């Protein structure tokens, strides 16, 4: 079976094609194409601008994907698309494209939960069987474990997502959004040496990041680190002489505090469900320091951590095709009248019919 998947819940437009061989062998990625809307430094991406980007690029990406996969339209079994959660305008733009392809090619539609797409792609690539899942991205932060054909949410953010927190601080520092603000924060954090105390807010299994963001923004303003900076200025400051943190120090401190909170709630979930595996998915899951800290915790418990590289952890079309095909093979179809998108599509609202 072949599925084409369309993802556009945020600033990344992804189109991918997955093959599930009839002989029961492992699924194969035939094509994975992506194009990102990049806003200027100091600015976020607005829904209307992102939607305009997706509308302008989706046809080109679909054609390119078919060429790279060396298949024709007749080979495709279903059209899978992200039905939520995400930003309303971008989601709707890609959903319109999916409906158009469904009608034009006379292929069934399958609406996919964005979070479940990340989980199923992570399970496929890493081979993890039944892990505790840490899902961290620009719009979502959840600790998840599977039970009784649902992905149960054990803990989540109470306000903003981890990726949103990092992205917004990148805006404060006027760090480039190319290729991604979180990635550039990570590179700057590697140069940090001074750990600055920031609010650490864990409430049971849930986290809060807005207070931490407000505190680090205030520190950046206090030391004149916010706004555009020259290469010679604050990043090269001698912290030993001045005692003042640099931009790199603030990025380092922000990451260390956030990731410590995530490791804490993930470890608690592992103890609760008796799992020794952690699977990190979502765009922030590419962060090497997060993987390192989670790995230390998992190994101390006699377990292991699984993560993927940027091809699979950053929003993409193949994860939507993969989750969509799993649902399609169990008889799931999304009629046109039920294909509307929702920004609040809970992970635990999906009936995971393809798992025991």
N, C-alpha and C positions, 0 to 999 in steps of 0.2 A: 504494500500500500504506500501511496505517496501523498503527502500533504504539503501545501504551501502555507506558511505562517506569516502574518502581518502584525508587527508590534509598533505602537506609536503612543504609548501612555505618557511620555514626557518629551524631552528634546531629542531623543534618538529614534530615528525611523529605521526599522529593521525588517527585512524580508528574507525568509529562509525556506529551504525545502528539505524535508526529512523522508527517508525511505525505511519502511519496516518490511524486511524480506519475508516472503511467505514460508520459507523453510525454518523460521524461528530463530535465525541467527541475529546478531546484535544490530540494532538500528544504525543507519548510516546518515551522516550529514552530507548532502549533495551540494548545497550552496548556502552561504551565510553572508549576506550583504547588508551593510549598515551605512547610514549617513546621519551626521549630527548637526543640529542647529546650534551654532556657537554665537553667544551674545558678546558684546564688548566687555572689557574688564570693568568691574565695579557694578555690573548690571546682571540681573537674573534674566531668565527667558520667560517672556509673557505668553499666556495661552494663545492669544490671537496670532502672534508672530510665529510661534511654534507650529500652530495649525496650518498657517500659510506655507511654511517650509515643507510640511508633510504632504500637502496637496500638490506642491510643485515637484516633488521628487518621487512620489509613490509609483507612478507608472514607469518611470525610468528604472527604478530598482526592481520592479516585478519583471520587466523585460530582461534586465541583466541577470537576474537570478535564474530564469529559465534557460538562458544561454549557458551560464556556468554549470548548471546541473545537466545539460545536454538532454533535456526532455522537452516534450511538447505538451500543449494544454490537455490533450486527450489522455495523457498519462496520470494527470492529477485526480485524486479521489475526493478530496475535500478542501475547502478554504477555511483556514483557522484564523481567528483574529482576537486581539485583546479586547475583552468586554469591560474590563475594569480590574482593579482600581487605577486611578491616574487622573490626569488633568482633562477636564471635560472637552474642550475644543480640539486638542490633538487626538484624543480617543475617538471622537465623533468623525473627524476627518478620515482616519484610517478605517473606521467601520463602514463609512460610505464607500470607500474603495473596495473593501471586502464584499459588500453587497453587490456592487457593480460587477465584480469578477464572478460572483456566484450566479447572477442572472445572465451575464454574457456567455459564460462557459457552461452553464447548466450543471453546476456542481453544488453539493450541499454545504451549508455554513455550519461551523462549530465555534461558538463563543468560548473563550478561555479566560480563566482567572489568572491575572498577571503573576501573582504570588505563587500559585500552583505551577505555573510554567517554569519559574525559577527553580522550584524544588525538584520537579521531575527531570529537568535538564541536569541539575547537580547530581542527582542519584544516578542518572545514566552515565555521565562522564566519569565520575569518581568510583562508581561501583559500590557505594555505601548502601547497606541493606536497610537498616531501620534506625537512622541517626536522630539525635536531637538537632533541629535545624535552627540556625541563627540567620534570619533574613534581614539584611541591612542594605538600604538603598536611599535614594533621595527623598522618597515619599513614604517609606515603610520601615519600621523597626519592630520585629516580632521574634519571639522564641517559640518554636513550634515542635510538636511531636505527634506522630501518627497514632490513631487509635480508632477502631471500629468504623473504618471507611470514612474518616474525617481527619483533616490536618488541624489538630487542636492547638489553640493559642494559649500558651502558658504565661506569657508575659509580653508586654509591648510598651511603646512610648506613650506617655500621658499627654504629650503636646506635639513637638516637632520631631521629625525623623532624624536619624544620625546624619545621613547624607545632606539633608537640608541644613543642619547645624554647621557642618563643614563648609558647604557651599556659601552660606551667608557670611561666614567669617572670611572666606576668600574675597567676597565682595567688599567687606570692610577694608581689607588690605589692598584692594585693587589688583588682586592676582589674576592672571589670565585664565579664561575659561576654556582654553585650548590646550590639550585635548579634553580636559575636564578639570573643574576647580578642585575637586577632592584629590585628584592625582597630584596637582601642583602643590596643594597643602602637604601631602605626604612627602614630596621631595624636599620641601623646605623644612619639614619637621626633622628630617634626617640630619640636618645641620644644627639643631637645637641642643643646648647643653644645660640650660638652667630650667628646672621644673618649678613652675609657678603654681601656687595653690589655687584651685578653682572649685566651685560648688560640686559636690558629689552627691547626686540625688537618686537613691534607689529606694523604692517603696514596695516592699515585698518582692514580687516578680516584675514590677514595672519600673520604668526609668523616666526621668524628666531632664530635658536638655536645654530648655529655654533660659533658665537661670544661669547656667554655665555660659551660654552664648552672650547674655547680657553682661556678665562679669568680664569675659575676655574682650568683648567690644570696648568696655570701659577702660580696661588696661591699655588697649591699643591707642585709645584717644589720649589717655594720661601721658603716655610716653611718646606721643606724636608719631605713631607707627601706622595710623590709618591713612587712607588715601594713597595716591600714586607715590612711589619712592624711586629714587635713583639707585643704581647698582652699588654705589659706594656708600650710601647712607646707612640706615639702621641695621641692615643685615650684617654689615661688617663691623658693627660697634663692638668695642672691647668690654664685655660684660664684667670681666675681672676688675677693671678700673672703675667703671661707672656703677656697677651693681644693678643697672637697669636691664630688663629683658629685651631681646631683639625680636623681630618678627618671627624668626626661626624658633626662638624659645617659646613664644606663644603658640605656634602651630604644634610644637612638640608637646607642650603641656595640655593642650586641648585634646590631642589624640590619646595621650596616655590616660587621661581622666575618663574620656568616653569609653575607651576600650576596656579599661578596668571594670567599669560598670557592666559592660556587656558580658565580660568573662564571668563576673559574679552571678548574674541571673542565669546564664547558660549552665554553669556548674550546678546551680540549685535544681534546674530542670533535669539534668542528667541524673542527679541523686534521686529525684522523685520517680522517674520512669525506669531507672536501673539500666541506662544506656551507657556505653563506653565510647560511642562515636559522636562526633560533632560534624555537621555539614554546614559550611558558611556559603550563603548564596546572596545575590544582589550585587549592585555596583560597588558598594563599599567593601564587599567581600574580596575584592582584588587587593586590598591594602595588605602589604607584606607584614607590617607591624602587628596588625590585628591577627593575622594568621599565626605569627610567632607567639604572641601572648596566649592565644587560645590553645596552641600546641603545647606550651609549657603546662597549662592547666590540665589538658587531656592526658598528657603523659604521666603527670603526677597521680592521676586516677587510674593508670594502667590502660588508658584508651588512646584514641587517635583522632586527628582532625583532618577533614577533607575540604578542599577548596578547588576552584577552577581558575583559569587565567581569563584575561579580558575578553577573549572570543566568546566565552559562555556566561561569565558573571555579569557583564554589562548587558543591558537590555538588547535583545536580539530576536530575530524572527524564528530561528530554529527551536527555541524553547517553547514558543507558542505552537509551532507545528508538532513538536513532540507531545506536549500535553494534549493537544487537540486530537492527534491520532489515537492516543490511548483511550480518550473518551469516545471517539468515533467508532472504534472497534467494539465498544460495549453498547452501541446503539444510540449514542447521544447525537442529536441534531438540533440546530438552532433555527427555528422558523423565522422568516423575515420580520414578522410582527413582534417577535420576542428578541430581536437583535439590538435593541437599544443599549447604549453603554451606561454604566453607573460609576461614579467616582468613588463610591463606598461599597465595594464588592469584597466582603469579608472572606478571608482564607478558609475559615471553618464553615462557610456557607456552601462549599462545594462537596457534593457527594462523590467520593473517590471510588467509583464502581470497579475500577480496574485493579484495585488492590484487595487482598484478603482481609 
